[in-house]
Amino acid sequence: MKRSIGIITAIFFLGSLTGFAQSKEGVKKFTFTKVSRDTRKEAKKYEKENWKVMPGTLPIEQQLNNSYAKQVMTDENGLPQWIVASGSSVAQTQAAAQMQAMEVAKIALVSLLETNMKSVVESDVSNNQINAIDAATITKTIQVSANRVSKKFGYIQPMLNIYRSVGNNTEVKVLIGYNYEIAKQNIINEMKAELQLETDDVRKRYEKFLNPENFNRGKIENTNVNL
């Protein structure tokens, strides 16, 4: 009986070793993307300031490299494909600081898009394509709609997500990005819902401002990015 148990144990052990060897053979070595010297220098600055990455996330230089790549992507109109904004917060716990930093970044992100859309309206006023009264209505509608969109954002994966200890508290800094076209369409959808309360005549006057292509003007500066 003891001999049988010993044989079974030996077989199980050998099987485990074989499985382990096979699993190791099947695992490919992860290689990081090569980054520029400037990005490495920037990462060193963060590390000297005691910033650390969240467990399981990429090193700081890799996160910075990914964020820089997305910030320079543009569409056929020369507009950025990504709206990028940052947020930071200090709280007693890392979880609280993370949540607050994300909220700050989301608000800043929508503010960038709101500013761009308002500038299009202001441009039409200066070119006498819309009067000041109608412009005020559209601007207010954009503001209300952008505020609603910022509250409807789900989870956004940060491009940069770092933290450090500040006394007995934790400071978290995040950088988030959102597709420009999707964010713009979300605001326009909210504008349509808002203008449903108006008369047909009013809706017709503002119809062109409910067309996403009308806002493919101007230039979005990711000025809220404060890394």
FILUM-879616 format. One record per atom (N, C-alpha, C): residue in three letters; x, y, z. Coordinates in steps of 0.1 Angstrom, whole numbers, plus 5000, padded with zeros to 4 digits. Layout:
BEGIN
ALAXYZ ...
# end
This chain:
BEGIN
MET500849885000 MET500050005000 MET500950135000 LYS501950125009 LYS502850245010 LYS503550264997 ARG503950144991 ARG504650154978 ARG503850214967 SER502550174967 SER501550234957 SER501450384959 ILE501350424971 ILE501150574974 ILE502450644969 GLY503650584972 GLY504850644968 GLY504950654953 ILE504550554946 ILE504550564931 ILE503650664926 ILE502450674931 ILE501450774927 ILE501950914930 THR502650934941 THR503151064945 THR504251104935 ALA505151004932 ALA506251034923 ALA505751074909 ILE504650994904 ILE504051024891 ILE503451174891 PHE502751204902 PHE502151334903 PHE503251444903 PHE504351424910 PHE505451514911 PHE506051534897 LEU506351424890 LEU506951434877 LEU506051504867 GLY504751474869 GLY503751544860 GLY503751694862 SER503851734875 SER503851874878 SER505051944872 LEU506251874873 LEU507451934867 LEU507251944852 THR506751844846 THR506551854831 THR505651964827 GLY504451984835 GLY503552094832 GLY504252224834 PHE505052234844 PHE505752354847 PHE506752394836 ALA507452294831 ALA508352314820 ALA507652354808 GLN506552294805 GLN505752324793 GLN505152464794 SER504752504806 SER504152634808 SER505252744806 LYS506452714811 LYS507552804810 LYS507952824795 GLU507952704788 GLU508252714773 GLU507252794766 GLY505952794771 GLY504852864764 GLY504853014767 VAL505553054777 VAL505553194781 VAL506653274774 LYS506153374767 LYS507153464760 LYS507653574769 LYS508953604768 LYS509553704776 LYS508953844772 PHE508453914782 PHE507954054779 PHE509054154776 THR508954224766 THR509954324763 THR509254464762 PHE509954564769 PHE509354694769 PHE509654774756 THR508854864753 THR509054954741 THR510355044744 LYS511155054734 LYS512355134735 LYS511855284735 VAL512455354745 VAL512055494747 VAL513255584744 SER512955714741 SER514055804738 SER514755854751 ARG515955914749 ARG516755954760 ARG515956064768 ASP515256154760 ASP514556264767 ASP513456204776 THR512756094772 THR511756034780 THR512355974792 ARG513455904791 ARG514155844802 ARG514555954812 LYS515056064807 LYS515456174816 LYS514256224824 GLU513156234817 GLU511856284823 GLU511456184834 ALA511556064831 ALA511155954841 ALA512055964853 LYS513355994851 LYS514256004862 LYS513856114872 LYS513356224866 LYS512856344874 LYS511756294883 TYR510856224878 TYR509756174886 TYR510256084898 GLU511155994894 GLU511755904904 GLU512455974915 LYS513156084911 LYS513956164921 LYS512956234931 GLU511756264926 GLU510756324934 GLU509856224941 ASN510356094941 ASN509755984949 ASN508455934944 TRP508155964931 TRP506955914924 TRP507155764922 LYS506155684924 LYS506155544921 LYS504955504913 VAL505055384906 VAL503955334898 VAL503055244906 MET501855234902 MET500955144909 MET501354994907 PRO501154914916 PRO501554774914 PRO500954714901 GLY501754644894 GLY501254574881 GLY501154664869 THR501554794871 THR501454884859 THR502854904853 LEU502954964842 LEU504254984835 LEU505155084842 PRO506455074840 PRO507355164846 PRO507055314841 ILE507455404848 ILE507155544845 ILE507555584831 GLU508755544827 GLU509255584813 GLU508355524802 GLN507855404805 GLN506955344795 GLN505555414795 GLN505055454806 GLN503855524807 GLN503955664800 LEU505055734803 LEU505255864796 LEU505355844781 ASN506055744777 ASN506255714762 ASN504955694755 ASN504055614762 ASN502755594756 ASN501855714755 SER501955794766 SER501155914767 SER501656024756 TYR502956034754 TYR503456124744 TYR503056084730 ALA503055954728 ALA502655904714 ALA501255944711 LYS500355924721 LYS498855954719 LYS498656104717 GLN499456184724 GLN499256334724 GLN499556394710 VAL500356334703 VAL500756384690 VAL499956324678 MET499056234681 MET498256174670 MET497156274666 THR497056294653 THR496056384647 THR495256314636 ASP494056374633 ASP493256324622 ASP493556404609 GLU492656374599 GLU492856434586 GLU492656584587 ASN491956634597 ASN491756784599 ASN492856854607 GLY493756774611 GLY494856834619 GLY494456844634 LEU493256794638 LEU492856794652 LEU493356674659 PRO493556684672 PRO494056574679 PRO493056454680 GLN493556334679 GLN492656224680 GLN492356194695 TRP493256244704 TRP493056234718 TRP492956364725 ILE491956384734 ILE492056504743 ILE492656454755 VAL493656524760 VAL494456474772 VAL494356574783 ALA494156534795 ALA494156624806 ALA494656544819 SER495156624828 SER495756564840 SER494956604852 GLY495256534863 GLY494556564876 GLY495456504887 SER495456574898 SER496156524910 SER495356554923 SER495656474933 SER494956494945 SER495756434957 VAL495556484969 VAL496256434981 VAL495156394990 ALA495156274996 ALA494156225005 ALA494856135015 GLN494056095025 GLN494656005036 GLN494955865030 THR494155825021 THR494355695015 THR494655705000 GLN495355604995 GLN495655604981 GLN494355594972 ALA493455514976 ALA492155494969 ALA491455624968 ALA491355704979 ALA490655824978 ALA491355924969 ALA492655934970 ALA493456024962 ALA493255984947 GLN493255854944 GLN493155814930 GLN491755854925 MET490755834932 MET489355874928 MET489256024925 GLN489756104934 GLN489656244933 GLN490556294921 ALA491656244919 ALA492556284908 ALA491856254895 MET491256134894 MET490556094882 MET489356194879 GLU488656234889 GLU487556324887 GLU488056464882 VAL489156514888 VAL489756634884 VAL490156634869 ALA490756524866 ALA491156504852 ALA490056494842 LYS488956434846 LYS487756424837 LYS487156554835 ILE487056634845 ILE486456774844 ILE487356854835 ALA488656844837 ALA489556924829 ALA489556884814 LEU489356754812 LEU489256704798 LEU488056754791 VAL486856754797 VAL485656804791 VAL485756954789 SER486457024798 SER486557164797 SER487357204785 LEU488357124781 LEU489157144769 LEU488257144757 LEU487357044756 LEU486457024745 LEU485457134745 GLU484957174756 GLU483957274758 GLU484457414753 THR485757434756 THR486357564752 THR486557564737 ASN486957454731 ASN487057444717 ASN485757474709 MET484657404714 MET483357424708 MET482857564709 LYS483057624721 LYS482657764723 LYS483457864713 SER484657824711 SER485457914702 SER484957914688 VAL484357794684 VAL483757794670 VAL482557884669 VAL481757884680 VAL480657974681 VAL481058124680 GLU482058154688 GLU482658294688 GLU483158334675 SER483758234667 SER484258264654 SER483058294645 ASP481958224646 ASP480858254637 ASP480158394641 VAL480258434653 VAL479758564657 VAL480658674651 SER481958654651 SER482858754646 SER482758764630 ASN482258654624 ASN482058644609 ASN480658684605 ASN479858724615 ASN478458764613 ASN477658644608 GLN477958524611 GLN477158404607 GLN476158374617 ILE476258434629 ILE475258404640 ILE475258534649 ASN474058564653 ASN473958684662 ASN474358654676 ALA474558754684 ALA475058744698 ALA474058664707 ILE472758694704 ILE471658624713 ILE471658474710 ASP471758434697 ASP471758294694 ASP473058234699 ALA474158304698 ALA475458254702 ALA475458224717 ALA474758314725 ALA474658294740 ALA473858164743 THR472858144735 THR472058024738 THR472857894735 ILE473557894723 ILE474357784720 ILE475457754730 THR476157864734 THR477257854743 THR476757794756 LYS475557844761 LYS474957794773 LYS474657644772 THR474057604760 THR473757464757 THR474957374758 ILE476057424752 ILE477357354752 ILE477857334766 GLN477757434774 GLN478157424788 GLN477457324796 VAL476057334795 VAL475257234802 VAL475457094797 SER475657074784 SER475856944778 SER477156884783 ALA478256974782 ALA479556924786 ALA479556884801 ASN478856954809 ASN478756914823 ASN478156784825 ARG477056754817 ARG476456624818 ARG477356514814 VAL478056534803 VAL478956434797 VAL480056404808 SER480556504814 SER481656474824 SER481156384835 LYS479856394839 LYS479356314849 LYS479056174844 LYS478956154831 LYS478556024826 LYS479855934822 PHE480955994823 PHE482155924820 PHE482255794828 GLY482555684822 GLY482855564830 GLY484255564834 TYR484755444836 TYR486155424840 TYR487055454828 ILE488055534829 ILE489055564819 ILE490355514823 GLN491055434815 GLN492355384819 GLN493355494818 PRO494055534829 PRO495055644828 PRO496155614819 MET496655714812 MET497955694805 MET499155704814 LEU498955784824 LEU500055794835 LEU499355784848 ASN499855694857 ASN499155674870 ASN500255654880 ILE500655754888 ILE501755744897 ILE501255804911 TYR502055764921 TYR501755814935 TYR503055834943 ARG502855904954 ARG503955914963 ARG503455954977 SER504255934987 SER503855965001 SER504056115003 VAL503156185010 VAL503256325014 VAL502956325029 GLY503956315037 GLY503656305052 GLY502856175055 ASN501756195061 ASN500856075064 ASN499856055053 ASN499956135042 ASN498956125032 ASN499556065019 THR498756045009 THR499255994996 THR498756084985 GLU499756124976 GLU499456204965 GLU499356124952 VAL498356134944 VAL498256064932 VAL498156164920 LYS498856124910 LYS498756204897 LYS498356114886 VAL497456164878 VAL496956084866 VAL496956164854 LEU497156104843 LEU496956164830 LEU496056074822 ILE494956134817 ILE493956054810 ILE493756114796 GLY493256024787 GLY492956064773 GLY491656004769 TYR490956084760 TYR489756034755 TYR489656064740 ASN489055974732 ASN488956004718 ASN488156134715 TYR488756224707 TYR488156354705 TYR486756334698 GLU486656254688 GLU485356244681 GLU484256184689 ILE484556084698 ILE483556024706 ILE483156134717 ALA484056204723 ALA483756304733 ALA482856414727 LYS483256454715 LYS482456564708 LYS481056514705 GLN480956394700 GLN479656344697 GLN478756324709 ASN479356294720 ASN478656274733 ASN478056414737 ILE478756514736 ILE478256654739 ILE477156694730 ILE477356664717 ILE476356704707 ILE475056624709 ASN475156504713 ASN473956424717 ASN473156484728 GLU473956534738 GLU473356604749 GLU472756734745 MET473356804736 MET472856934731 MET471456904724 LYS471456804716 LYS470156764709 LYS469056744719 ALA469356674730 ALA468356644740 ALA467856774747 GLU468856864749 GLU468556994755 GLU467657084746 LEU467957084733 LEU467257164724 LEU465857104720 GLN465656984724 GLN464256924722 GLN463257004729 LEU463657074739 LEU462657154747 LEU462357284740 GLU463057324730 GLU462857444722 GLU461857424711 THR461457534705 THR460557524693 THR461257474681 ASP460457434671 ASP461057394658 ASP461957494652 ASP461457624653 ASP462157734646 ASP463557754653 VAL463657734666 VAL464857754673 VAL465857634669 ARG465257514669 ARG466157404666 ARG466657414652 LYS465957464642 LYS466357474629 LYS467557584628 ARG467357684636 ARG468457794636 ARG469757734641 TYR469657644650 TYR470857594656 TYR471357454651 GLU470657414640 GLU470857284634 GLU472357254630 LYS473057354625 LYS474357334621 LYS475357314632 PHE474957364644 PHE475757334656 PHE475557194662 LEU474657124656 LEU474456984660 LEU475056884651 ASN475856944642 ASN476656864632 ASN478156854637 PRO478656734640 PRO479956724645 PRO481056784636 GLU480856784623 GLU481756834613 GLU481956984614 ASN480857054619 ASN480957194621 ASN482057234631 PHE482357144640 PHE483357174650 PHE484757134647 ASN484957084634 ASN486357054630 ASN487057174625 ARG487057274634 ARG487757394632 ARG488557434645 GLY489457524643 GLY490157574654 GLY491257474658 LYS491857494670 LYS492957404675 LYS492757374689 ILE492757254693 ILE492657214707 ILE494057204713 GLU494357284723 GLU495557274730 GLU495357204743 ASN496157094745 ASN495957024758 ASN496657094769 THR496257214772 THR496857304781 THR496657264796 ASN495657174798 ASN495457124812 ASN496457014816 VAL497256974806 VAL498256874809 VAL499356934817 ASN499556894830 ASN500556944839 ASN501356834845 LEU502256774837 LEU502956664842 LEU504056704851 
# end
